[in-house]
Every structure is written in structure tokens, then in C-alpha cells.
Amino acid sequence: MLDLNTKKIKKNAFRITKHRGKTAIRIRVPGGELPADIIPILYEVATKYGDGKLHITTRQGFEIAGIDFEDMEAVNKMINPVIKNLLVEEGVEGVEDGKGYPAAGTRNISSCIGNKVCPYANYNTTALARRIEKAVFPHDHHFKIATTGCPNDCIKAHMQDFGIIGTAKVEYDYSQCVGCEACVKNCKKRVTGALEMKNGKVVRDEKRCIGCGECALTCPTQAWSRNEKKYYRMVIMGRTGKKNPRVARTFLEWIDEETIVKVIKNTYSFVDDYIDRSLPKEHVGYIVDRMGYNIFKEYALKDVTLPEGAKVAEYIDFGGYKYEKDAFMVNP
């Protein structure tokens, strides 16, 4: 029988499975995009050492199951080109040739397709995901991060510890406007109703505008345009799970990439200081709940210079729901 160090196995991105003697490896794909020539390598791992299947995870990575524990070393050597292509070339430290992944706590950073393809997206989501990956990986703390191009939130950023949503600073040129109200009608039907006509001019309610940029897409005369500078909204502490699942809430608005990276890295220090080490792992959101939003905010914004026009949530009511079964359920 093998003498297994389960902690070491999990750190190496292998999973303890329900099948005796078998494991599964999780392949990171930061930003959900990989060169097609990596697929044959994963195919070879799956067919030679696994069960012949590639499972696409909810975090946009691949999981290969059915691997014998004895074959972990061989698998790590085989996936070395994959790790080098997706991680090392981005400057990630701590990865040794043939040793596999050095940590698995911080999950793969997922992304929607971004502005490479989608007209609604306000930025290159994969590029930002890889920048964040370079800054935070490898790390053992259990963080979930996702980047999405616009408030449509196709990647479900609101279910992450950190969700990065692309926002557009739209600019209005009255001289180009013909008063067709296309932008007003679209915003009222499909967005938040932040636009209205007043005296033949479109007026925008700053408090209701979420920076989606759809007015620029809808306008037939290009009276609306997106500022070329990239802006972001950060939502935090969303989660599923068995204890108080909830949607993430807005923490920062109109921030830049530098702020995003610094805030996430600062949160690792927060977790280092306050995590419950009696547990095998603790979700960062539960630590924020226990210690309070203000302590988290102090850590997160330490030495951060917010860009001009940025906004910070003074208070957050995270909400969510508890599993109080008798509260609403009755016998018919």
C-alpha cells in the first residue's frame, strides 16, 4: 500500500477521489484560453494514464481522472510543457521542471471571452486574468477570482471572492445626437434606465449608470462613445457552499488594473493574519464575516493609491441566506 501524504498531493493539484488507488489532476488555464497545440498533450495524459476523458471544470480548467497514484510523477513530467506555456512564460515563480504545480489553493482564474470577440466587453479579460495569475500564483489560500468584460457578467463574477467587471466611461457629444432616443429606450428596457430625454438632449443619471457601454453600441450617429481608458468594478465575497451562499457586492468602482492587483495581493495578508488554522481550509468570505468589513477594507486598501474618480463602499451588507428549513417550508 502507498504511504500517501494527502496534503502534499492536494498541493500538487491532484485530487483524492472516491476510487481507491486513483487520483485526478486539475490543469490550470488562466483566463480560459489555451493554445490548441496543448490539447494533444492533455489527450496523451488522459489516454495513457487516465480514464481517457477530459473534464472541463466550472473554473475553465481541465480535470483528468482515473490516474494511479504511482503515475503522478510521470504525469507531472508529461504536463511540464503545459505548465511552461500557460504559467512560466507569464513570469510565475516557484514552478520546477517536471514537478507539476506547486500549489492549488488559489483556483484557476476564469474569464469570459472578452473584447477579443464580444462587442459588449470593455476589455481583454484573458490578459487581465493572466496578469492576476502572475501576481498571485502559486499560493495555498483558497481564493476564487474571475474577470468579465461587462455588467452582463457571463462568467458569474458575482459568485467569486473577487469578481472584476469591465465598465465603460461613456462620453456624449450633443452635436452628433439626432434625438432618436435609441439609447434611452435600450437603457430603459435592457439596463437600468439611467438615460432620459430632457429638452431634446440625453441626460445620464450617474447613480443609475453601471458603465455597460450599451448606449455607445446602440447610438446610430456615434453621439455616445466609450473612453479608451479601461475602468473596472470589483465585487467581492460571493460564494456558493453549504453555509450562507450569497451574491458578491460592489467594493470598488472606476478603478484601474494596478488597484485590482494590489487589493487582491493585500487580501492574502489579511487571510494570513486571520484565517482559522484549525480548519483544512477557510473561505475568505467567512473570514471577512468573522472579522468585519472594516478590518478587511483596511488591509485591502493598504498602500493603494486609488485613481481619480474611484469609489469605495463605505459599508457592505453581504446578505445571502441561511439554511433555516422551518422558516418558509411547510407540509402541504
Residue pairs with C-beta under 8 A, 6 or more apart in sequence:
2 21
2 69
2 70
4 69
6 16
9 16
9 23
9 69
9 72
10 16
10 104
11 101
11 102
11 103
11 104
11 105
11 140
12 72
12 76
12 99
12 100
12 101
12 102
12 104
13 25
13 26
13 27
13 28
13 100
13 101
13 103
13 104
14 23
14 24
14 25
14 26
14 67
14 72
14 100
15 23
15 24
15 25
15 26
15 63
15 65
16 23
17 23
17 24
17 65
19 66
21 68
21 69
22 65
22 66
22 67
22 68
22 69
23 65
23 67
23 68
23 69
23 72
24 50
24 63
24 64
24 65
24 66
24 67
25 45
25 63
25 64
25 67
25 72
25 75
25 79
25 100
26 57
26 61
26 62
26 63
26 104
26 108
27 42
27 61
27 62
27 63
27 64
27 79
27 82
28 61
28 83
28 86
28 87
28 101
28 108
28 133
28 137
29 60
29 61
29 62
29 86
29 108
30 86
30 87
30 90
30 108
30 109
30 126
30 129
30 130
30 133
30 137
31 60
31 109
31 110
31 111
31 125
31 126
31 127
31 128
31 129
31 130
31 133
31 147
32 60
32 110
32 111
32 112
32 126
32 129
33 111
33 126
34 85
34 86
35 85
38 81
38 82
38 85
38 86
41 78
41 79
41 81
41 82
42 54
42 62
42 64
42 79
42 82
43 54
44 78
45 64
45 75
45 78
45 79
46 52
46 53
46 54
46 64
48 78
49 64
49 66
49 67
49 68
49 71
49 74
49 75
49 78
50 64
50 65
50 66
50 67
51 64
51 65
51 66
52 66
53 64
53 65
53 66
54 62
54 63
54 64
55 62
55 63
55 64
55 65
56 62
57 63
57 108
59 107
59 108
59 110
59 144
60 108
60 110
60 111
61 108
64 75
67 75
72 100
75 100
76 98
76 99
76 100
77 98
79 100
80 97
80 98
83 95
83 100
83 101
84 95
87 95
87 133
87 137
88 95
90 130
90 133
90 134
91 134
92 133
92 134
92 137
92 138
94 102
94 103
94 138
95 101
95 102
95 138
96 102
101 138
102 138
103 137
103 138
103 139
103 140
104 140
105 139
105 140
105 141
105 142
105 143
105 281
106 136
106 137
106 138
106 139
106 140
106 141
106 142
106 143
106 145
107 142
107 143
107 144
107 145
109 129
109 130
109 132
109 133
109 145
109 146
109 147
110 129
110 145
110 146
110 147
110 155
111 125
111 126
111 128
111 129
111 146
111 147
111 148
111 155
112 118
112 121
112 125
112 147
112 148
112 149
112 154
112 155
113 121
113 125
113 149
113 154
114 121
114 123
114 124
114 125
114 126
114 127
114 147
114 149
115 121
115 122
115 123
115 124
115 125
115 149
115 166
116 124
116 126
118 149
118 150
119 217
120 149
120 150
120 152
120 212
120 213
120 214
120 217
121 149
121 150
121 166
122 149
122 150
122 166
122 167
122 168
122 211
122 213
122 226
122 230
122 231
123 149
123 166
123 230
123 232
125 147
125 148
125 149
125 155
125 166
126 147
128 147
128 164
128 257
128 260
129 145
129 147
131 257
131 261
132 145
132 147
132 164
132 260
132 261
132 264
135 261
135 264
135 265
136 143
136 145
136 264
136 265
136 268
139 268
141 268
141 271
141 272
141 275
141 284
142 281
142 282
142 283
142 284
143 161
143 162
143 264
143 267
143 268
143 284
144 160
144 161
144 162
144 239
145 160
145 161
145 162
145 163
145 164
145 264
146 155
146 156
146 157
146 159
146 160
146 162
146 163
146 164
147 155
147 157
147 163
147 164
147 166
148 154
148 155
148 157
148 163
148 164
148 165
148 166
149 166
150 165
150 166
150 167
150 168
150 212
150 213
151 165
151 167
151 210
151 211
151 212
151 233
152 212
153 163
153 165
155 163
157 163
157 164
157 165
157 235
157 238
157 248
158 235
158 238
158 247
158 248
159 238
159 239
159 240
159 247
159 248
160 235
160 238
160 248
161 236
161 237
161 238
161 239
161 248
161 283
161 284
161 285
162 234
162 235
162 236
162 260
162 263
162 264
162 267
163 234
163 235
163 236
163 238
163 248
164 232
164 233
164 234
164 260
165 232
165 233
165 234
165 235
166 230
166 231
166 232
167 210
167 211
167 212
167 213
167 231
167 232
167 233
167 253
167 254
168 211
168 212
168 213
168 216
168 226
168 227
168 231
169 211
169 226
169 227
169 229
169 231
169 254
170 204
170 209
170 211
170 213
170 215
170 216
170 224
170 225
170 226
170 227
171 224
171 225
171 226
171 227
172 202
172 204
172 223
172 224
173 222
173 223
173 224
173 225
174 201
174 223
176 221
176 222
176 223
177 201
177 202
177 219
177 221
177 223
178 220
178 221
178 223
179 197
179 200
179 201
180 220
180 221
181 197
181 202
182 218
182 219
182 220
183 195
183 202
183 214
183 215
183 218
183 219
183 223
183 224
184 195
184 196
184 197
184 202
186 214
186 215
186 218
187 193
187 194
187 195
187 214
187 215
188 195
190 214
191 210
191 212
191 214
192 208
192 209
192 210
193 208
194 204
194 205
194 208
194 209
194 210
195 202
195 203
195 204
195 205
195 215
196 202
196 203
196 205
197 203
202 223
210 233
211 231
211 233
211 254
213 226
215 224
216 222
216 224
216 225
216 226
218 224
230 256
230 257
231 254
231 255
231 256
232 252
232 254
232 255
232 256
232 257
232 260
233 250
233 252
233 253
233 254
233 255
234 250
234 251
234 252
234 253
234 255
234 260
234 263
235 248
235 249
235 250
235 251
236 248
236 249
236 251
236 288
236 316
237 246
237 248
237 249
237 284
237 285
237 288
237 316
237 318
238 246
238 247
238 248
238 249
238 285
239 245
239 246
239 283
239 285
241 283
242 323
243 286
243 323
244 289
244 320
244 321
244 322
245 320
245 321
246 285
246 318
246 319
246 320
246 321
247 319
247 320
249 313
249 316
249 317
249 318
249 319
250 313
250 316
251 297
251 300
251 312
251 313
251 316
252 259
252 263
252 306
252 310
252 311
252 312
252 313
253 310
253 311
254 307
254 309
254 310
254 311
255 306
255 307
255 310
256 307
259 304
259 305
259 306
259 307
259 310
262 303
262 304
263 300
263 301
263 304
266 299
266 300
266 301
266 302
266 303
266 304
267 284
267 296
267 299
267 300
269 299
269 302
270 284
270 287
270 291
270 295
270 296
270 299
270 300
271 282
271 284
271 287
273 299
274 287
274 290
274 291
274 295
275 282
275 287
276 282
276 287
276 290
285 318
287 296
288 296
288 318
289 318
293 315
293 316
297 312
301 312
306 312
